[in-house]
Amino acid sequence: MITLRKLLLAGNPLRTLRSSLVNGPTTALLKYLRSRLPKDEESAAPSAVKQDPFALAAQSSLTSKVDLLLESGEYFLSDQTNQAKKWQEKQVKQAAKVTETKRKREEAFL
C-alpha cells in the first residue's frame, strides 16, 4: 500500500488541489498529477526508469529566495550587516537622485 507522507506545493504551478484528491487515496492523487504532466515531458523520461511526479516537480521547481541568498552568501550575514548594506544602497540611490535633481534645475535656468 502506498501512503503519502508529505505534499509540498511551494513553487508548483498547481497552487491548490481539490480536498477530495488530497484526502483521498494516494493512487488517485498520483493518477491526477500524472495526467497534468505535458505529453512531451512524459516522453522525455527514459522508459526503463520510471520517475514519479514528485521527483519531476522537484527537478523543475523555480529557485527560491533562500536559494538565491545562499548563492550570493547573504544568507549567512547577520541582521546588522544586512541593515548596514541596505542603508548603504539607500544612500547611494539618494545621492544619485540628488545629483539628477540638481542637473535638471541647472538645465532649467540656462
GROMACS elastic network, one bead per residue, 0.5 to 0.9 nm:
[ bonds ]
;  ai    aj funct       b0    kb
    2    25     6  0.87301   500
    2    26     6  0.65607   500
    2    27     6  0.74530   500
    3    25     6  0.81415   500
    3    26     6  0.61355   500
    3    27     6  0.87709   500
    4     7     6  0.74586   500
    4    25     6  0.87426   500
    4    26     6  0.61074   500
    7    22     6  0.87113   500
    7    54     6  0.86382   500
    8    11     6  0.86984   500
    8    12     6  0.82345   500
    8    54     6  0.89190   500
    9    12     6  0.51794   500
    9    13     6  0.81197   500
    9    14     6  0.70341   500
    9    15     6  0.62127   500
    9    16     6  0.75239   500
   10    13     6  0.85569   500
   10    15     6  0.75986   500
   10    61     6  0.86007   500
   11    14     6  0.86003   500
   11    15     6  0.81971   500
   11    57     6  0.89123   500
   11    61     6  0.58607   500
   11    62     6  0.60842   500
   11    63     6  0.82690   500
   11    64     6  0.77685   500
   12    15     6  0.61668   500
   12    57     6  0.72755   500
   12    58     6  0.89614   500
   12    61     6  0.67968   500
   12    62     6  0.83750   500
   13    16     6  0.88286   500
   14    17     6  0.69800   500
   16    19     6  0.87010   500
   17    20     6  0.83022   500
   17    21     6  0.67430   500
   17    22     6  0.68000   500
   18    21     6  0.54116   500
   18    22     6  0.66013   500
   18    23     6  0.87556   500
   19    22     6  0.50385   500
   19    23     6  0.58540   500
   19    24     6  0.79904   500
   20    23     6  0.52753   500
   20    24     6  0.55318   500
   21    24     6  0.50768   500
   21    25     6  0.73911   500
   21    26     6  0.81153   500
   21    28     6  0.67406   500
   21    29     6  0.54823   500
   21    32     6  0.81890   500
   22    25     6  0.78077   500
   22    26     6  0.78816   500
   22    28     6  0.89651   500
   22    29     6  0.67465   500
   23    26     6  0.84610   500
   24    27     6  0.85472   500
   24    28     6  0.70171   500
   24    29     6  0.74388   500
   25    28     6  0.55478   500
   25    29     6  0.67764   500
   26    29     6  0.50856   500
   26    30     6  0.61792   500
   26    31     6  0.85423   500
   27    30     6  0.51037   500
   27    31     6  0.60668   500
   27    32     6  0.85909   500
   28    31     6  0.50788   500
   28    32     6  0.62004   500
   28    33     6  0.86698   500
   29    32     6  0.51169   500
   29    33     6  0.61789   500
   29    34     6  0.85781   500
   30    33     6  0.50838   500
   30    34     6  0.60368   500
   30    35     6  0.84960   500
   30    52     6  0.83947   500
   30    53     6  0.74265   500
   31    34     6  0.51916   500
   31    35     6  0.61887   500
   31    36     6  0.88294   500
   32    35     6  0.51068   500
   32    36     6  0.64901   500
   33    36     6  0.51766   500
   33    37     6  0.68558   500
   33    53     6  0.66453   500
   33    54     6  0.87847   500
   34    37     6  0.54424   500
   34    38     6  0.88603   500
   34    42     6  0.87297   500
   34    52     6  0.83641   500
   34    53     6  0.63265   500
   35    38     6  0.80727   500
   36    39     6  0.89666   500
   37    40     6  0.84715   500
   37    41     6  0.67093   500
   37    42     6  0.68426   500
   37    53     6  0.81392   500
   38    41     6  0.53681   500
   38    42     6  0.66104   500
   39    42     6  0.52416   500
   39    43     6  0.64839   500
   39    44     6  0.88029   500
   40    43     6  0.52048   500
   40    44     6  0.62164   500
   41    44     6  0.51076   500
   41    45     6  0.68204   500
   42    45     6  0.56719   500
   42    46     6  0.87621   500
   43    46     6  0.74622   500
   43    47     6  0.80789   500
   44    47     6  0.87140   500
   45    48     6  0.87434   500
   45    49     6  0.76175   500
   45    50     6  0.74348   500
   45    51     6  0.73166   500
   46    49     6  0.56360   500
   46    50     6  0.71375   500
   46    51     6  0.85599   500
   47    50     6  0.64601   500
   51    54     6  0.82770   500
   51    55     6  0.65791   500
   51    56     6  0.70660   500
   52    55     6  0.55891   500
   52    56     6  0.66941   500
   52    57     6  0.89539   500
   53    56     6  0.50330   500
   53    57     6  0.61195   500
   53    58     6  0.86119   500
   54    57     6  0.50427   500
   54    58     6  0.61744   500
   54    59     6  0.86522   500
   55    58     6  0.51013   500
   55    59     6  0.62216   500
   55    60     6  0.87205   500
   56    59     6  0.51722   500
   56    60     6  0.62493   500
   56    61     6  0.85180   500
   57    60     6  0.52965   500
   57    61     6  0.58974   500
   58    61     6  0.53294   500
   58    62     6  0.88325   500
   59    62     6  0.87418   500
   61    64     6  0.85522   500
   63    66     6  0.81437   500
   63    67     6  0.60092   500
   63    68     6  0.69356   500
   64    67     6  0.51576   500
   64    68     6  0.64516   500
   64    69     6  0.87501   500
   65    68     6  0.51405   500
   65    69     6  0.62286   500
   65    70     6  0.86259   500
   66    69     6  0.50100   500
   66    70     6  0.60880   500
   66    71     6  0.86086   500
   66    75     6  0.72669   500
   67    70     6  0.50613   500
   67    71     6  0.62098   500
   67    72     6  0.87457   500
   67    75     6  0.88294   500
   68    71     6  0.51308   500
   68    72     6  0.63284   500
   68    73     6  0.85467   500
   68    74     6  0.86273   500
   68    75     6  0.86120   500
   69    72     6  0.52564   500
   69    73     6  0.59613   500
   69    74     6  0.51272   500
   69    76     6  0.84292   500
   70    73     6  0.50551   500
   70    74     6  0.63896   500
   70    75     6  0.52365   500
   70    76     6  0.76331   500
   71    74     6  0.78730   500
   71    75     6  0.83483   500
   72    75     6  0.76680   500
   73    76     6  0.60873   500
   73    77     6  0.73881   500
   74    77     6  0.52929   500
   74    78     6  0.86223   500
   74    82     6  0.78083   500
   75    78     6  0.83112   500
   77    80     6  0.81649   500
   77    81     6  0.61200   500
   77    82     6  0.64900   500
   78    81     6  0.52085   500
   78    82     6  0.62909   500
   78    83     6  0.86898   500
   79    82     6  0.50371   500
   79    83     6  0.61157   500
   79    84     6  0.85610   500
   80    83     6  0.51161   500
   80    84     6  0.61453   500
   80    85     6  0.85926   500
   81    84     6  0.50741   500
   81    85     6  0.61400   500
   81    86     6  0.86414   500
   82    85     6  0.50838   500
   82    86     6  0.61938   500
   82    87     6  0.85638   500
   83    86     6  0.51081   500
   83    87     6  0.60528   500
   83    88     6  0.85440   500
   84    87     6  0.50480   500
   84    88     6  0.61248   500
   84    89     6  0.86578   500
   85    88     6  0.51122   500
   85    89     6  0.62693   500
   85    90     6  0.86247   500
   86    89     6  0.50896   500
   86    90     6  0.61354   500
   86    91     6  0.86618   500
   87    91     6  0.62123   500
   87    92     6  0.87302   500
   88    91     6  0.50925   500
   88    92     6  0.63376   500
   88    93     6  0.87413   500
   89    92     6  0.51562   500
   89    93     6  0.62948   500
   89    94     6  0.86680   500
   90    93     6  0.51230   500
   90    94     6  0.61488   500
   90    95     6  0.86187   500
   91    94     6  0.50552   500
   91    95     6  0.61196   500
   91    96     6  0.86208   500
   92    95     6  0.51445   500
   92    96     6  0.62593   500
   92    97     6  0.86527   500
   93    96     6  0.51475   500
   93    97     6  0.61820   500
   93    98     6  0.86639   500
   94    97     6  0.50259   500
   94    98     6  0.61214   500
   94    99     6  0.85894   500
   95    98     6  0.51069   500
   95    99     6  0.61879   500
   95   100     6  0.86138   500
   96    99     6  0.51506   500
   96   100     6  0.61941   500
   96   101     6  0.86423   500
   97   100     6  0.50753   500
   97   101     6  0.61261   500
   97   102     6  0.86408   500
   98   101     6  0.50818   500
   98   102     6  0.61724   500
   98   103     6  0.85974   500
   99   102     6  0.52075   500
   99   103     6  0.62162   500
   99   104     6  0.87404   500
  100   103     6  0.51255   500
  100   104     6  0.62985   500
  100   105     6  0.87612   500
  101   104     6  0.51640   500
  101   105     6  0.62881   500
  101   106     6  0.87419   500
  102   105     6  0.51246   500
  102   106     6  0.62378   500
  102   107     6  0.86450   500
  103   106     6  0.52205   500
  103   107     6  0.62468   500
  103   108     6  0.87579   500
  104   107     6  0.50903   500
  104   108     6  0.63236   500
  104   109     6  0.89595   500
  105   108     6  0.51248   500
  105   109     6  0.66072   500
  106   109     6  0.52560   500
  106   110     6  0.64956   500
  107   110     6  0.53382   500
